[in-house]
Amino acid sequence: MNLIAKLFILTIVFYSIISCKLYNKLTDKADQVIDKLDSNKSFML
């Protein structure tokens, strides 16, 4: 493979890893928000 193809593949792998990590952080934050909203809802009832 030539250099451009290798660089392209490495770039795709790099951004895939970063996007997976960001997705996991976002879902963790969303779960925390949902838990907080559920706990607040129990106080209002």
Distance bins in CASP14 RR format, pairs under 12 A and 6 or more apart:
PFRMAT RR
TARGET T0000
AUTHOR 0000-0000-0000
RMODE 2
METHOD distances of the structure
MODEL  1
1 7 0 0 0 0 1 0 0 0 0 0 0
1 8 0 0 0 0 1 0 0 0 0 0 0
1 9 0 0 0 0 1 0 0 0 0 0 0
1 10 0 0 0 0 0 1 0 0 0 0 0
2 8 0 0 0 0 1 0 0 0 0 0 0
2 9 0 0 0 0 0 1 0 0 0 0 0
3 9 0 0 0 0 0 1 0 0 0 0 0
3 10 0 0 0 0 0 1 0 0 0 0 0
4 10 0 0 0 0 0 1 0 0 0 0 0
4 11 0 0 0 0 0 1 0 0 0 0 0
5 11 0 0 0 0 0 1 0 0 0 0 0
5 12 0 0 0 0 0 1 0 0 0 0 0
6 12 0 0 0 0 0 1 0 0 0 0 0
6 13 0 0 0 0 0 1 0 0 0 0 0
7 13 0 0 0 0 0 1 0 0 0 0 0
7 14 0 0 0 0 0 1 0 0 0 0 0
8 14 0 0 0 0 0 1 0 0 0 0 0
8 15 0 0 0 0 0 1 0 0 0 0 0
9 15 0 0 0 0 0 1 0 0 0 0 0
9 16 0 0 0 0 0 1 0 0 0 0 0
10 16 0 0 0 0 0 1 0 0 0 0 0
10 17 0 0 0 0 0 1 0 0 0 0 0
11 17 0 0 0 0 0 1 0 0 0 0 0
11 18 0 0 0 0 0 1 0 0 0 0 0
12 18 0 0 0 0 0 1 0 0 0 0 0
12 19 0 0 0 0 0 1 0 0 0 0 0
13 19 0 0 0 0 0 1 0 0 0 0 0
13 20 0 0 0 0 0 1 0 0 0 0 0
14 20 0 0 0 0 0 1 0 0 0 0 0
14 21 0 0 0 0 0 1 0 0 0 0 0
15 21 0 0 0 0 0 1 0 0 0 0 0
15 22 0 0 0 0 0 1 0 0 0 0 0
16 22 0 0 0 0 0 1 0 0 0 0 0
16 23 0 0 0 0 0 1 0 0 0 0 0
17 23 0 0 0 0 0 1 0 0 0 0 0
17 24 0 0 0 0 0 1 0 0 0 0 0
18 24 0 0 0 0 0 1 0 0 0 0 0
18 25 0 0 0 0 0 1 0 0 0 0 0
19 25 0 0 0 0 0 1 0 0 0 0 0
19 26 0 0 0 0 0 1 0 0 0 0 0
20 26 0 0 0 0 0 1 0 0 0 0 0
20 27 0 0 0 0 0 1 0 0 0 0 0
21 27 0 0 0 0 0 1 0 0 0 0 0
21 28 0 0 0 0 0 1 0 0 0 0 0
22 28 0 0 0 0 0 1 0 0 0 0 0
22 29 0 0 0 0 0 1 0 0 0 0 0
23 29 0 0 0 0 0 1 0 0 0 0 0
23 30 0 0 0 0 0 1 0 0 0 0 0
24 30 0 0 0 0 0 1 0 0 0 0 0
24 31 0 0 0 0 0 1 0 0 0 0 0
25 31 0 0 0 0 0 1 0 0 0 0 0
25 32 0 0 0 0 0 1 0 0 0 0 0
26 32 0 0 0 0 0 1 0 0 0 0 0
26 33 0 0 0 0 0 1 0 0 0 0 0
27 33 0 0 0 0 0 1 0 0 0 0 0
27 34 0 0 0 0 0 1 0 0 0 0 0
28 34 0 0 0 0 0 1 0 0 0 0 0
28 35 0 0 0 0 0 1 0 0 0 0 0
29 35 0 0 0 0 0 1 0 0 0 0 0
29 36 0 0 0 0 0 1 0 0 0 0 0
30 36 0 0 0 0 0 1 0 0 0 0 0
30 37 0 0 0 0 0 1 0 0 0 0 0
31 37 0 0 0 0 0 1 0 0 0 0 0
31 38 0 0 0 0 0 1 0 0 0 0 0
32 38 0 0 0 0 0 1 0 0 0 0 0
32 39 0 0 0 0 0 1 0 0 0 0 0
33 39 0 0 0 0 0 1 0 0 0 0 0
33 40 0 0 0 0 0 1 0 0 0 0 0
34 40 0 0 0 0 0 1 0 0 0 0 0
34 41 0 0 0 0 0 1 0 0 0 0 0
35 41 0 0 0 0 0 1 0 0 0 0 0
35 42 0 0 0 0 0 1 0 0 0 0 0
36 42 0 0 0 0 0 1 0 0 0 0 0
36 43 0 0 0 0 0 1 0 0 0 0 0
37 43 0 0 0 0 0 1 0 0 0 0 0
37 44 0 0 0 0 0 1 0 0 0 0 0
38 44 0 0 0 0 0 1 0 0 0 0 0
38 45 0 0 0 0 0 1 0 0 0 0 0
39 45 0 0 0 0 0 1 0 0 0 0 0
END
